[in-house]
């Protein structure tokens, strides 16, 4: 059994994590350039100034993708590389880079999937209030218009945000990601609402200015809940918890974000719980946020099990010694790629694209000069089997993007962890395809039939 014939097999990346060239060719700082200078913010004081030098090595990287057999690449654009002040004058050298990048992808037979925003917010706009400023939706729309106008004759697959839950919660509530703020509760909710407005305005700008008909979505954290046993009671309990009120799931409350975008309203239980801190919803806001989407991107790495009990649905703790990935200590729960897409598709009816899935492994270059990563292969194999099962059971699964292609600057963890199919030897910038790269290439060539 294989995936459907038009299934998209890809890899994913983010501009700040791979490009480097942080202050070259007219690029101005992002909040991550600022955050990395904060003492103790990033592992060993590292930063994305150089990262993987993809800005200069993109042809080499794309050639390697082609050699492996990758069919699509999900990448992001650095907002302050294109618009150094966030709005206003365009940096031609920055925009030219993405012009060349898209052309190189297409020449290699690789479909570009463009993410507008993967966390490198222009520092100049942060100094004007950032996501706390309602004008941020207008700023984002201008940025989207610039890219759609320039690249929309060749790029047909677009995403607005990557994981707004993370850049709001980790960056503005917990302070462990850029910009490193710890805001009041009402301010966090305000920033959430403005980011959602920016998403809607971005969709509108893409559809208005792209020369070719665009396919538009968003890449969201999909906090996944799976039934402890595949009984009707446990399945219903998992479905309930996956979309229930934020008292249990905090700001990772799926329905708060997804319902606003796809049903046109914030869940009533969330508004009630937030009380006076609920967002200032002005006339027309929800219509802007709920722009029609063509697919729903879901970033899923693991999930929690739920059981039905006499006291109601309960999260089930993992037993002692439960297997975890080696570097991030996340549990290995392959059925997340069955139940996550299934529950999302049931509730929202859109095609589901897995826009991120992968694992961190303590990879090393072996004595034979190769990088053997059987744990990553096993992780991907188990998860793809579950995704294929979801597709066989009627879930409209449109694609899968492995995170990520090369080892890169992993945000606050710096280069302490490795997540790629390709090993990056940072001192030399040499790329070494791991065993998992060849394995994934075989999966792509057989369309998953031999999993």
C-alpha positions in Angstrom: 0.0 0.0 0.0 1.3 3.4 -1.0 0.2 7.0 -0.4 -1.9 8.7 -3.0 -0.1 9.5 -6.3 0.1 13.2 -5.8 1.3 12.9 -2.2 4.0 15.6 -1.4 7.3 14.3 0.1 9.5 17.1 1.4 12.0 18.4 3.9 11.6 21.6 6.0 13.9 24.4 7.2 13.7 28.0 8.6 15.7 31.0 7.4 17.3 32.0 10.7 18.3 28.4 11.4 20.2 27.9 8.2 21.0 31.0 6.2 23.7 32.8 8.2 24.8 36.1 6.5 23.1 37.8 9.4 24.3 41.3 8.6 25.2 41.0 4.9 23.8 42.4 1.7 21.5 44.9 3.5 19.9 42.6 6.0 18.9 44.2 9.3 18.6 42.4 12.7 15.7 40.3 13.7 14.5 39.7 17.3 16.6 36.5 17.2 19.8 38.5 16.4 19.0 40.5 19.5 18.0 37.6 21.7 21.2 35.7 20.9 23.2 38.5 22.4 21.4 38.2 25.7 23.8 36.5 28.2 22.6 32.9 29.0 19.8 33.0 26.4 21.3 30.5 24.0 23.4 27.4 24.7 27.1 28.4 24.9 26.2 31.9 23.7 25.8 30.8 20.1 23.8 32.6 17.4 22.7 32.3 13.8 25.3 34.6 12.3 26.7 31.8 10.3 24.4 28.8 10.9 24.7 26.5 7.9 25.8 29.3 5.4 22.8 28.3 3.3 22.7 31.9 2.0 26.0 31.1 0.1 25.6 27.3 -0.1 22.0 27.0 -1.3 23.0 25.5 -4.7 25.0 22.8 -2.9 22.1 22.1 -0.6 19.5 21.9 -3.3 21.7 19.6 -5.4 22.0 17.3 -2.4 18.2 17.4 -2.0 17.8 16.4 -5.6 20.3 13.6 -5.2 18.4 12.2 -2.3 15.1 12.4 -4.2 13.4 15.2 -2.2 10.3 16.4 -4.1 9.4 19.6 -2.2 11.2 22.0 0.2 9.4 24.0 2.9 11.5 27.0 3.6 11.0 30.4 5.1 11.9 33.9 4.1 13.8 36.2 6.5 11.5 39.3 6.8 14.3 41.7 7.7 16.4 40.5 4.8 13.7 41.6 2.4 12.3 44.6 4.3 15.1 45.8 6.6 12.8 48.1 8.5 10.0 45.6 8.4 8.0 47.9 6.1 8.9 50.5 3.5 11.9 50.2 1.2 12.7 46.8 -0.2 16.2 45.4 0.0 16.8 44.3 -3.5 19.8 42.1 -2.7 17.7 40.2 -0.1 14.7 39.7 -2.4 17.1 38.7 -5.2 18.4 35.9 -3.0 14.9 34.4 -2.7 14.4 34.9 -6.5 17.5 32.8 -7.1 16.5 30.3 -4.5 13.1 29.6 -6.0 14.6 29.3 -9.5 17.2 26.8 -8.2 14.5 24.7 -6.6 12.4 24.6 -9.7 15.4 23.8 -11.9 16.1 20.8 -9.7 12.5 19.6 -9.9 11.8 20.5 -6.3 8.5 22.3 -5.4 9.1 25.3 -3.2 6.6 25.7 -0.3 7.2 29.1 1.2 6.6 30.1 4.8 6.3 33.8 5.3 7.2 33.9 9.0 9.3 31.4 10.9 10.1 33.6 13.9 12.8 36.1 12.7 10.6 39.2 13.3 12.2 42.5 12.3 13.8 44.1 15.3 12.8 47.5 14.0 9.1 46.5 14.2 9.6 45.0 17.6 10.8 48.4 18.7 7.4 49.7 17.5 5.5 47.3 19.7 5.8 44.1 17.8 2.8 41.8 18.0 1.4 44.0 20.8 0.8 46.7 18.2 -2.4 46.1 16.2 -0.6 47.6 13.2 1.5 44.4 13.1 -1.3 42.9 10.9 -0.8 45.7 8.4 3.0 45.3 8.5 2.7 41.6 7.9 0.2 42.2 5.0 2.7 44.6 3.3 5.5 41.9 3.7 3.2 39.2 2.2 2.3 41.5 -0.7 6.0 42.1 -1.5 6.7 38.4 -1.6 3.5 37.4 -3.5 4.2 40.1 -6.1 7.8 39.0 -6.7 7.6 35.2 -6.3 3.9 34.4 -6.9 4.6 33.7 -10.6 6.5 30.6 -9.5 5.7 29.8 -5.9 2.2 28.2 -5.7 2.3 26.8 -2.1 2.3 29.3 0.7 2.1 29.3 4.5 1.7 32.4 6.6 3.0 31.6 10.1 5.0 28.8 11.6 3.7 27.8 15.0 2.2 31.0 16.3 1.6 29.2 19.6 5.3 28.9 20.0 6.5 32.3 19.0 3.8 33.9 21.3 4.1 31.5 24.2 7.9 30.8 24.2 8.8 34.3 23.1 6.3 36.5 25.0 5.1 34.5 28.0 8.0 32.2 29.0 10.8 34.4 27.6 12.9 31.4 26.5 12.8 32.3 22.8 13.1 35.6 21.1 12.2 38.3 21.9 12.6 37.0 25.5 9.6 38.8 27.0 7.5 37.8 30.0 4.3 39.7 29.4 1.1 40.1 31.4 -1.7 37.6 30.6 -3.8 40.2 28.8 -0.8 41.3 26.8 -0.1 37.8 25.7 -3.7 37.4 24.6 -3.5 40.7 22.7 -0.3 39.5 20.9 -2.1 36.3 20.0 -5.0 38.1 18.4 -2.8 40.4 16.4 -0.7 37.5 15.1 -4.0 35.8 14.0 -5.1 39.0 12.3 -1.7 39.1 10.6 -2.3 35.5 9.3 -5.6 36.5 7.8 -4.3 39.7 6.2 -1.3 37.6 4.9 -3.7 35.1 3.2 -5.6 38.0 1.6 -2.4 39.6 0.3 -1.1 36.3 -1.2 -4.4 35.6 -3.0 -4.6 39.2 -4.2 -1.1 39.5 -5.6 0.2 36.0 -6.6 0.3 35.7 -10.4 -0.4 31.9 -10.2 -3.3 30.6 -8.3 -1.9 30.0 -4.8 -2.5 27.1 -2.4 -2.4 28.7 1.0 -2.2 27.2 4.5 -0.5 27.7 7.8 1.9 25.5 9.9 0.5 25.0 13.4 1.6 23.2 16.5 -0.9 20.4 16.7 -1.0 19.3 20.3 -2.0 15.7 19.8 -3.9 13.4 22.1 -4.2 9.7 21.4 -6.6 7.1 22.9 -4.9 4.9 25.5 -6.7 2.0 23.9 -8.5 2.0 20.6 -11.9 1.6 22.2 -14.8 4.0 21.4 -14.7 5.4 25.0 -10.9 6.2 24.9 -11.1 7.5 21.3 -13.9 10.0 22.3 -11.9 10.9 25.5 -8.8 11.7 23.4 -10.8 13.7 20.9 -12.4 15.7 23.7 -9.1 16.5 25.4 -7.4 17.5 22.1 -9.9 20.3 21.6 -11.0 21.2 25.2 -10.6 24.4 27.1 -7.2 25.9 28.0 -7.5 25.1 31.8 -5.9 21.8 31.0 -3.8 22.6 27.9 -2.8 26.2 28.6 -2.1 28.5 25.7 -1.5 25.4 23.6 -5.2 25.0 23.6 -5.8 23.8 20.0 -9.3 25.0 19.5 -8.4 28.6 20.5 -6.2 28.9 17.4 -7.8 26.5 15.0 -11.4 27.4 15.6 -10.6 31.1 15.1 -9.0 30.5 11.7 -11.3 27.7 10.5 -14.7 28.4 12.2 -14.5 32.1 12.5 -14.9 32.3 16.3 -12.8 31.9 19.4 -14.2 29.1 21.6 -16.7 30.4 24.1 -15.1 28.5 27.0 -11.8 30.2 26.2 -13.3 33.7 26.2 -15.1 32.9 29.4 -11.9 31.6 31.1 -9.8 34.6 29.9 -12.4 37.1 31.2 -11.3 40.7 31.1 -8.0 39.5 29.5 -9.9 38.3 26.4 -8.9 39.9 23.1 -10.3 43.2 21.9 -12.2 41.9 19.0 -13.2 44.7 16.7 -15.9 44.5 14.0 -14.6 42.4 11.1 -11.7 40.9 13.0 -13.0 37.3 12.9 -13.8 37.5 9.2 -10.2 38.6 8.5 -8.8 35.8 10.7 -11.0 33.1 9.1 -9.8 33.4 5.5 -10.5 30.2 3.5 -7.5 27.9 3.6 -6.6 25.2 1.1 -4.8 22.9 3.7 -3.9 22.8 7.3 -0.3 22.3 8.2 0.4 20.3 11.4 3.7 20.1 13.1 3.5 16.9 15.2 6.4 15.2 17.0 4.7 13.3 19.8 1.5 13.2 21.8 -0.1 12.2 25.1 -2.4 9.3 25.7 -5.9 9.8 27.2 -8.2 7.3 28.9 -11.9 7.5 29.7 -12.5 7.1 33.4 -15.4 7.5 35.8 -14.0 11.0 36.6 -13.9 11.9 32.9 -11.1 11.9 30.4 -7.6 11.7 32.0 -4.1 12.0 30.6 -2.3 8.7 31.1 1.3 9.0 32.5 4.0 7.1 30.7 5.4 4.1 32.4 9.0 4.2 33.8 11.6 3.6 31.1 9.3 4.6 28.3 11.4 5.2 25.1 12.3 8.8 24.3 14.4 10.5 21.7 18.0 10.8 22.7 18.5 14.5 22.9 15.2 16.3 23.6 13.7 13.7 25.9 10.5 13.7 24.0 8.5 10.5 24.2 8.3 8.4 21.0 4.6 8.0 20.4 4.1 7.1 16.7 0.3 7.0 16.8 0.4 10.8 17.1 0.6 10.7 13.3 -2.6 8.7 13.1 -4.8 10.4 15.6 -3.5 14.0 15.2 -4.4 14.1 11.5 -7.6 12.1 12.0 -9.0 14.4 14.7 -8.0 17.6 12.8 -9.5 16.4 9.6 -12.7 15.3 11.3 -13.1 18.7 13.0 -12.1 21.0 10.2 -12.5 19.1 7.0 -9.3 20.4 5.3 -6.5 18.3 3.8 -3.8 17.8 6.4 -0.1 18.3 5.6 2.4 17.2 8.1 4.6 20.3 7.9 7.1 19.1 10.5 8.0 15.7 12.0 11.4 14.4 13.1 13.7 13.7 16.1 16.9 14.8 17.7 19.6 12.2 17.8 23.2 12.4 19.2 24.7 11.9 15.7 28.5 11.4 15.3 30.8 10.9 12.3 31.8 7.2 12.6 35.2 5.8 11.9 34.1 4.9 8.4 33.4 8.6 7.8 29.6 8.1 7.6 26.8 9.1 10.0 24.7 6.1 11.1 21.4 7.1 12.7 19.3 4.0 13.1 17.2 5.6 15.8 16.1 8.4 13.5 15.2 5.8 10.8 13.2 3.8 13.3 11.4 7.0 14.5 10.5 8.1 11.0 9.5 4.6 10.0 7.1 4.1 12.9 5.5 7.5 12.4 5.1 7.2 8.6 3.4 3.8 9.1 0.8 5.6 11.3 0.4 8.4 8.8 -0.2 5.9 6.0 -2.8 4.2 8.2 -4.6 7.5 8.6 -4.6 8.0 4.9 -5.9 4.4 4.4 -8.7 5.1 6.9 -9.9 8.1 4.8 -8.0 11.0 6.3 -7.1 13.4 3.5 -3.3 13.6 4.0 -1.6 15.8 1.4 2.0 15.6 2.3 4.8 15.1 4.8 7.8 17.4 5.4 10.6 15.9 7.5 12.2 18.3 10.0 14.8 19.0 8.9 17.1 18.7 6.0 20.4 19.7 7.6 21.5 20.0 11.2 21.1 23.6 12.0 21.0 26.4 14.7 18.2 24.9 16.9 17.0 28.1 18.5 17.9 28.4 22.2 19.6 25.0 22.0 22.1 26.3 19.5 24.1 23.5 17.8 23.7 21.3 20.9 21.2 19.0 19.1 21.1 17.5 15.7 17.8 17.0 13.8 18.7 16.8 10.2 18.9 14.1 7.5 22.2 15.6 6.6 25.0 16.1 9.1 26.5 19.6 9.2 30.2 19.7 10.2 30.0 23.3 11.4 33.8 24.1 11.5 34.1 23.2 7.8 30.4 23.5 6.7 30.8 20.0 5.1 27.5 18.2 4.5 27.4 14.5 5.2 24.2 12.7 4.3 23.2 10.4 7.2 21.9 6.9 6.7 18.4 8.3 7.2 18.8 10.5 4.1 19.2 7.4 1.9 16.4 5.7 3.8 14.0 8.6 3.3 15.0 8.8 -0.4 13.9 5.2 -0.8 10.6 6.0 0.9 10.0 8.8 -1.5 10.9 6.7 -4.5 8.4 4.0 -3.5 5.8 6.6 -2.3 5.8 4.8 1.0 4.7 1.5 -0.5 7.5 -0.5 1.2 7.3 1.0 4.7 
